[in-house]
Amino acid sequence: MQDLSQLKPLVRVAISNPQSHANAMFSKGIALLCEGVLETGSLNAAAKSMNMAYSKAWRIIRESEESLGVQLLVRNGAHGSTLTQECQTLLKLYNELEAFTQQRAEALYQEEIN
């Protein structure tokens, strides 16, 4: 039998609006964009740091806001953007859910292979 201990489960977490017919949800990509805005104060700078076009980042934010029914960013024109309180809460919960789920998956995996 091959050694399975070198492998690791990878868990993907998303927060969605079950009442929405759109496919957009709060997942890793949007979380990274929001963290970038939090760090830089700008959606444009956050997009550039991810090698993403500003227009694509803007579309992702708009589609996510529409699907979730939650405003994520406050746009301040030339002064950049800030996260709304709801977005900060979603980002915090998303990161906690992802970390918890990943840790639990790794623990279960180790239990099973040992």
Secondary structure, DSSP 8 states (H G I E B T S, - for coil): ----TT--------B--TT--S---B-HHHHHHHHHHHHHS-HHHHHHHTT--HHHHHHHHHHHHHHHT---EEE-GGG-EEE-HHHHHHHHHHHHHHHHHHHHHHHHHHHHH-
